[in-house]
Structure formats: structure tokens, C-alpha cells
Amino acid sequence: METRHLVLSLVVILTGILAVRGVVALSAGEFGTVARQAGVGAIVLGFGVGLYRNWETLGV
């Protein structure tokens, strides 16, 4: 497996974990935690997708 695909896999797994944590917090009524999980998840996913798409340009 290429490193590029491994990085994307790790980003997807991390985003999934953050989504599950957000759902659990939502069921507990902790809306601040839900917002934090959504924000961090969006940043991680955006960074990971951007890294994957620009992998060759970065020279990694």
C-alpha cells in the first residue's frame, strides 16, 4: 500500500472516531462537545483530503 493511501486511511479512521464521539455526546446532550468534535473532524478531514490530492505537488 502506498503511503499516500495509508495516510488517507488513517484520516478516514480518525474522522470516523470523531463522528462516533460526536454522536455519543449528542445522545448525552453535551452540545459543546458535539460542536468541538464536528470542528476538529472537519479540520482533520479537510487537511487529509488536501494532503491526498496534492501529494505529488508536495514532493512527499
N, C-alpha and C positions, 0 to 999 in steps of 0.2 A: 504494500500500500504506500502510495506517495505521501510524503509529509504534508503536502497540501490537503489531501483528503483526510488525513488524520486530524489536522487542525480543525477542519470543518466538522468532523465527527465530535470532537471534544466540545466545540461551541454549541452544537445541537444538543448534546447531552446536558451541558451546563444550563442552557436555556430551558430545557425540559424540567430540570430540577427546580429552577427558579419559578417556573409556572406552577409546579405542584405545590411548592411552598406558598405561592400566592393564593391558590385555591384553598389550601388548609387555613390560611389566615383569614380568607374571606368567610369561610364557614364559621370561624370563631368570632367574626365581627370586628376584626382588627384592620380597619380600612387604611390606616397609616402604613402598616406592613405590606398590604396589598399594593399600595402606590409605590413603595420603595422597591418591591420585588419586580413590578412592572417596569419601573425606570431602569433599574440595573439590568434586567433581562433585555430591554430594548437596546441599551448601550452595548452589551456583550454581543448580542446578535448582529447589530449593525457593524461593529468592529470586525467580527469574524467573517461576515459575508464580504465586507470590503477587502479584507486581507485575502480571502479566497479568490475574489475576482481580479485583484491586482497583483497576484503572486509573482507573475513573470516580470512585471514592471518594476517591482521592488528589488528584484535580483536575489531573492532568498534562495 
